Amino acid sequence: MEFALFNLMSQHSADDVPAAILTNAVDQVRLADDLGFDVAWFAEHHFSSHSVCASPLMMAAACASVTKRIRLGPAVVVLPLHHPLRVVQEVGMLDALSGGRVVLGLGTGHQPHEFRTYGVPIHERVAILEEGWDIVEQGLTQGKVAHTGTYFSIPSTPIVGLKQVAGMPPTYLAGGDAHLLRRAARKGTTPLVSQGFKLPEAMSRARALVDESFAEGGWQGRAPLGLQRYIFITDDPAEARIAAQGVLRMARTALSLRDEIPPREGAWLRSVPFETEPTLDWLLEHSPIGPASKVADILARDIALLHPTHMSLYMGFTPFPQPRVMTAIERFGTEVLPLLKGT
């Protein structure tokens, strides 16, 4: 069972300075390294306040120089928005800079405004990802790429800077397409699924889909599974309520980014309620927000019912200042992580 710190790097207010947001993320990853987290993930988003991080590989490289053991990677590279040959080279650079601590998340993406702005047809994103994945794998395992396909044509090209014994890093996939999940089974790739504020019982269908697709892909036994969770540790009920408001805002903005035209003023996303959103009281009762004992109990229940092999935890979704977020991360590492490591 792996535990990861997820870094979205959102602007919580129009006054948030991107440089400070990025610096805070680096400091949080340094702390996670000291606390024994296994992985640090960095998101990729474009053109909105949802995230100021357009390049998760750049963020991972920045953190490589200030950490010692934690593995680092993108969750995810939205591969249809990138030339895969460049991704191969940048993953190789990250591998060299981090001393072999790379993990690689790949995803189809889902935000129409990003695809429209980059001029990429969103309805072809699964096919583009699959072809790009072939190229990334070829480059990282063979040290060269020669490819002729529907979307990319690459003459025989050597890849410099890779480690002496080339190979794919541990790889994770964001995207529920059954065809891609079957491919993930063949490649030993871990699916990443956002649990959001859903109860584990409501996630059982997602777990069953992963298991079914992996079985169809030839996987023996229970499939690997990565879960994304929003958590925050506090003993103060007022702070817990503010944190729950942060979860609700994140849910609203994440959902609105699936709209053809997201509700935004410039880059700033407006928080638009949706029909099935939970109440704050429901979130406070059921979400892993509150005292360390409550957070540990809820995550232990998730693990018992869904059997994840990887849990990605996001603690930066609140508007609290950096010292308060760092305290929540530290409390998770010292009070909760030891309890869950053996699950």
C-alpha positions as CSV (number, residue, x, y, z in Angstrom):
1,M,0.0,0.0,0.0
2,E,1.5,3.3,-1.1
3,F,0.6,6.8,0.1
4,A,1.1,9.9,-2.0
5,L,0.8,13.6,-1.5
6,F,-1.2,15.2,-4.4
7,N,-0.4,18.8,-5.4
8,L,-3.1,20.6,-7.5
9,M,-1.7,24.1,-6.8
10,S,-5.1,26.0,-7.1
11,Q,-5.7,29.7,-6.7
12,H,-8.1,29.9,-3.7
13,S,-8.5,33.7,-4.2
14,A,-7.8,36.2,-6.9
15,D,-5.0,37.6,-4.7
16,D,-3.1,34.3,-4.6
17,V,0.3,34.7,-6.2
18,P,1.3,31.8,-8.5
19,A,5.0,32.0,-7.4
20,A,4.0,31.6,-3.8
21,I,1.6,28.7,-4.7
22,L,4.4,26.8,-6.4
23,T,6.9,27.5,-3.7
24,N,4.4,26.3,-1.1
25,A,4.0,23.0,-3.0
26,V,7.7,22.5,-3.0
27,D,7.8,23.0,0.7
28,Q,4.9,20.6,1.2
29,V,6.7,17.9,-0.8
30,R,9.9,18.3,1.2
31,L,7.9,17.8,4.4
32,A,6.2,14.7,2.8
33,D,9.6,13.3,2.0
34,D,10.7,13.7,5.7
35,L,7.4,12.1,6.9
36,G,7.7,8.9,4.9
37,F,5.2,9.5,2.0
38,D,5.9,7.2,-0.9
39,V,5.1,9.5,-3.8
40,A,4.4,13.1,-4.6
41,W,2.1,13.8,-7.5
42,F,1.7,17.1,-9.5
43,A,-1.3,18.0,-11.6
44,E,-1.5,19.4,-15.1
45,H,-4.2,22.0,-15.9
46,H,-4.4,25.0,-18.2
47,F,-6.0,28.4,-18.5
48,S,-7.9,28.6,-15.2
49,S,-7.5,29.2,-11.5
50,H,-8.1,25.5,-10.9
51,S,-4.4,25.1,-11.1
52,V,-1.4,27.3,-11.9
53,C,0.7,24.2,-12.8
54,A,0.8,23.7,-16.6
55,S,3.9,21.4,-16.4
56,P,3.9,18.7,-13.7
57,L,7.2,17.4,-15.0
58,M,8.8,20.8,-14.3
59,M,7.4,20.7,-10.8
60,A,8.7,17.2,-10.2
61,A,12.1,18.3,-11.4
62,A,12.0,21.3,-9.0
63,C,11.2,19.0,-6.1
64,A,13.9,16.4,-7.0
65,S,16.6,18.8,-5.8
66,V,15.1,19.2,-2.4
67,T,14.1,15.6,-1.6
68,K,15.9,12.4,-1.0
69,R,13.7,9.4,-1.2
70,I,10.1,10.2,-2.2
71,R,9.2,9.3,-5.8
72,L,8.0,12.1,-8.0
73,G,5.8,12.4,-11.1
74,P,2.9,13.8,-13.0
75,A,-0.7,12.9,-12.1
76,V,-1.0,13.2,-14.9
77,V,0.6,14.2,-18.2
78,V,-2.4,14.9,-20.4
79,L,-0.8,13.0,-23.2
80,P,-3.1,14.1,-26.1
81,L,-1.9,17.7,-25.4
82,H,1.8,16.8,-25.8
83,H,4.1,15.5,-28.4
84,P,5.1,12.1,-26.9
85,L,8.7,12.4,-28.1
86,R,9.1,15.4,-25.9
87,V,7.5,13.6,-23.0
88,V,10.0,10.7,-23.4
89,Q,12.9,13.1,-23.2
90,E,11.6,15.1,-20.2
91,V,10.8,11.9,-18.3
92,G,14.4,10.8,-19.0
93,M,15.7,14.1,-17.6
94,L,13.5,13.8,-14.5
95,D,14.9,10.3,-14.0
96,A,18.4,11.6,-14.1
97,L,17.7,14.6,-11.9
98,S,15.9,12.5,-9.3
99,G,18.2,9.5,-9.2
100,G,15.7,7.1,-10.6
101,R,12.7,8.2,-8.4
102,V,10.3,8.8,-11.3
103,V,6.6,7.6,-11.4
104,L,4.6,8.4,-14.5
105,G,0.9,9.2,-14.6
106,L,-0.8,9.3,-18.0
107,G,-4.3,10.6,-18.8
108,T,-6.7,11.4,-21.6
109,G,-7.8,14.7,-20.2
110,H,-11.4,15.8,-20.2
111,Q,-11.7,19.6,-20.3
112,P,-13.1,20.9,-23.6
113,H,-11.6,24.4,-23.3
114,E,-8.1,22.9,-23.0
115,F,-8.4,20.8,-26.1
116,R,-10.1,23.6,-28.1
117,T,-7.4,26.0,-27.2
118,Y,-4.6,23.6,-28.2
119,G,-6.5,22.6,-31.4
120,V,-6.7,19.0,-30.4
121,P,-10.0,17.1,-31.2
122,I,-11.3,16.0,-27.8
123,H,-13.3,13.1,-29.3
124,E,-10.1,11.5,-30.4
125,R,-8.3,11.8,-27.1
126,V,-8.4,8.1,-26.2
127,A,-6.8,7.1,-29.6
128,I,-4.2,9.9,-29.3
129,L,-3.3,8.8,-25.8
130,E,-2.9,5.2,-26.9
131,E,-0.6,6.0,-29.8
132,G,1.4,8.4,-27.6
133,W,1.7,5.8,-24.9
134,D,3.2,3.4,-27.5
135,I,5.8,6.1,-28.4
136,V,6.6,6.9,-24.7
137,E,7.0,3.2,-23.9
138,Q,9.2,2.6,-27.0
139,G,11.5,5.5,-26.1
140,L,11.9,4.7,-22.5
141,T,12.4,0.9,-23.0
142,Q,14.5,0.9,-26.2
143,G,16.3,4.2,-26.0
144,K,15.1,5.1,-29.5
145,V,11.9,5.8,-31.3
146,A,10.7,5.0,-34.9
147,H,7.0,5.3,-35.4
148,T,4.5,5.8,-38.2
149,G,0.9,6.1,-37.0
150,T,-2.3,8.1,-37.3
151,Y,-1.3,11.1,-35.3
152,F,2.5,10.9,-35.2
153,S,5.3,10.1,-37.6
154,I,8.8,9.9,-36.2
155,P,11.9,8.8,-38.1
156,S,14.4,6.6,-36.2
157,T,15.5,8.8,-33.4
158,P,17.9,8.1,-30.5
159,I,16.9,9.3,-27.1
160,V,19.8,10.7,-25.1
161,G,20.1,11.1,-21.4
162,L,18.3,7.9,-20.4
163,K,19.6,5.7,-17.6
164,Q,21.9,2.9,-18.7
165,V,19.2,0.2,-18.1
166,A,16.2,1.7,-19.7
167,G,12.6,0.8,-18.8
168,M,9.2,2.1,-18.0
169,P,8.9,3.7,-14.5
170,P,5.9,2.6,-12.4
171,T,3.0,3.9,-14.5
172,Y,-0.5,5.0,-13.5
173,L,-3.5,5.8,-15.7
174,A,-6.3,8.3,-15.2
175,G,-9.3,7.5,-17.3
176,G,-12.1,5.0,-17.1
177,D,-12.2,3.9,-20.8
178,A,-12.5,0.1,-20.7
179,H,-10.2,-0.4,-23.7
180,L,-7.5,1.6,-21.9
181,L,-8.0,-0.3,-18.7
182,R,-7.5,-3.6,-20.6
183,R,-4.2,-2.2,-21.9
184,A,-3.3,-1.1,-18.4
185,A,-3.8,-4.7,-17.3
186,R,-1.4,-6.0,-20.0
187,K,1.2,-3.4,-19.0
188,G,0.9,-3.6,-15.2
189,T,-0.3,0.0,-15.0
190,T,-2.3,1.2,-11.9
191,P,-5.6,3.0,-12.6
192,L,-6.2,6.2,-10.7
193,V,-9.7,7.0,-9.7
194,S,-11.0,10.1,-7.8
195,Q,-13.2,9.1,-4.9
196,G,-14.0,12.8,-4.3
197,F,-16.6,12.9,-1.5
198,K,-18.3,9.6,-2.4
199,L,-18.7,6.9,0.2
200,P,-16.8,3.7,-0.5
201,E,-20.0,1.8,-1.1
202,A,-20.7,4.2,-4.0
203,M,-17.3,3.5,-5.4
204,S,-17.9,-0.3,-5.6
205,R,-19.0,0.0,-9.2
206,A,-15.8,1.8,-10.2
207,R,-13.8,-0.9,-8.4
208,A,-15.8,-3.6,-10.2
209,L,-15.2,-2.0,-13.6
210,V,-11.5,-1.9,-13.0
211,D,-11.5,-5.6,-12.0
212,E,-13.6,-6.6,-14.9
213,S,-11.5,-4.7,-17.5
214,F,-8.3,-6.0,-16.0
215,A,-9.6,-9.6,-16.1
216,E,-10.4,-9.1,-19.7
217,G,-6.9,-7.9,-20.3
218,G,-5.5,-11.1,-18.8
219,W,-4.8,-9.9,-15.2
220,Q,-4.9,-12.6,-12.6
221,G,-6.5,-11.7,-9.2
222,R,-7.7,-8.4,-7.9
223,A,-6.5,-5.4,-10.0
224,P,-4.3,-2.6,-8.6
225,L,-6.2,0.6,-7.8
226,G,-5.2,4.1,-6.9
227,L,-7.7,6.3,-5.0
228,Q,-7.7,10.1,-4.9
229,R,-9.0,11.6,-1.6
230,Y,-9.4,15.1,-0.1
231,I,-8.4,15.1,3.6
232,F,-7.7,17.6,6.2
233,I,-6.8,17.1,9.9
234,T,-8.0,19.6,12.4
235,D,-9.5,19.5,15.9
236,D,-11.3,22.8,15.5
237,P,-14.9,22.4,14.3
238,A,-14.8,25.9,12.7
239,E,-11.7,25.0,10.7
240,A,-13.3,21.7,9.7
241,R,-16.3,23.6,8.3
242,I,-14.1,25.8,6.2
243,A,-12.3,22.8,4.9
244,A,-15.6,21.2,3.9
245,Q,-16.5,24.4,2.1
246,G,-13.1,23.9,0.2
247,V,-14.1,20.4,-0.8
248,L,-17.4,21.7,-2.1
249,R,-15.8,24.4,-4.1
250,M,-13.3,22.0,-5.6
251,A,-16.2,19.7,-6.6
252,R,-18.0,22.6,-8.2
253,T,-15.0,23.8,-10.2
254,A,-13.9,20.4,-11.3
255,L,-17.4,19.6,-12.6
256,S,-17.7,23.0,-14.3
257,L,-14.5,22.3,-16.2
258,R,-16.3,19.6,-18.1
259,D,-18.5,22.3,-19.6
260,E,-17.9,23.4,-23.2
261,I,-17.3,26.9,-21.9
262,P,-16.4,26.9,-18.1
263,P,-17.9,29.6,-15.9
264,R,-14.9,31.9,-15.5
265,E,-14.0,35.6,-15.4
266,G,-10.6,35.7,-17.1
267,A,-8.8,32.7,-15.6
268,W,-10.8,32.9,-12.3
269,L,-13.4,30.0,-12.1
270,R,-16.7,30.9,-10.5
271,S,-18.2,28.4,-7.9
272,V,-21.4,27.3,-9.5
273,P,-23.7,25.0,-7.4
274,F,-24.7,21.7,-9.0
275,E,-28.0,19.8,-8.6
276,T,-26.7,16.8,-6.7
277,E,-24.1,18.5,-4.5
278,P,-23.9,17.4,-0.8
279,T,-24.6,19.7,2.1
280,L,-21.8,20.9,4.3
281,D,-23.2,18.9,7.2
282,W,-23.1,15.7,5.1
283,L,-19.5,16.5,4.1
284,L,-18.5,17.1,7.7
285,E,-20.0,13.8,8.8
286,H,-18.7,11.6,6.0
287,S,-15.5,13.1,4.7
288,P,-12.0,12.6,6.1
289,I,-12.0,16.0,7.6
290,G,-11.5,16.6,11.3
291,P,-9.5,14.9,14.1
292,A,-6.8,12.5,13.2
293,S,-8.7,9.6,14.7
294,K,-11.7,10.3,12.4
295,V,-9.5,10.6,9.3
296,A,-7.7,7.3,10.1
297,D,-11.1,5.5,10.6
298,I,-12.5,6.7,7.3
299,L,-9.4,5.9,5.3
300,A,-9.2,2.5,6.9
301,R,-12.8,1.8,5.9
302,D,-12.0,2.9,2.3
303,I,-9.0,0.5,2.3
304,A,-11.1,-2.4,3.7
305,L,-13.9,-2.0,1.2
306,L,-12.1,-1.0,-2.0
307,H,-8.7,-2.6,-1.5
308,P,-6.6,0.1,-3.1
309,T,-2.9,-0.4,-3.7
310,H,-2.2,3.3,-3.8
311,M,-3.9,6.3,-2.1
312,S,-3.3,9.8,-3.3
313,L,-4.2,12.4,-0.7
314,Y,-4.8,16.1,-1.4
315,M,-4.6,18.5,1.6
316,G,-4.2,21.8,-0.1
317,F,-7.8,22.4,-1.1
318,T,-8.5,24.8,1.7
319,P,-8.0,28.6,1.8
320,F,-5.8,28.3,4.9
321,P,-2.4,29.8,4.9
322,Q,0.7,27.7,4.3
323,P,1.6,27.1,8.0
324,R,-1.8,25.6,8.7
325,V,-1.6,23.3,5.7
326,M,1.9,22.2,6.7
327,T,0.6,21.3,10.2
328,A,-2.2,19.2,8.7
329,I,0.3,17.3,6.5
330,E,2.6,16.8,9.5
331,R,-0.2,15.5,11.6
332,F,-1.2,13.0,8.9
333,G,2.4,11.8,8.6
334,T,2.9,11.4,12.4
335,E,-0.6,10.4,13.6
336,V,-2.4,8.7,10.7
337,L,0.2,7.3,8.3
338,P,1.7,4.9,10.9
339,L,-1.7,3.4,11.5
340,L,-2.5,2.9,7.8
341,K,0.9,1.6,6.6
342,G,0.2,-1.9,7.7
343,T,-3.3,-2.1,6.1
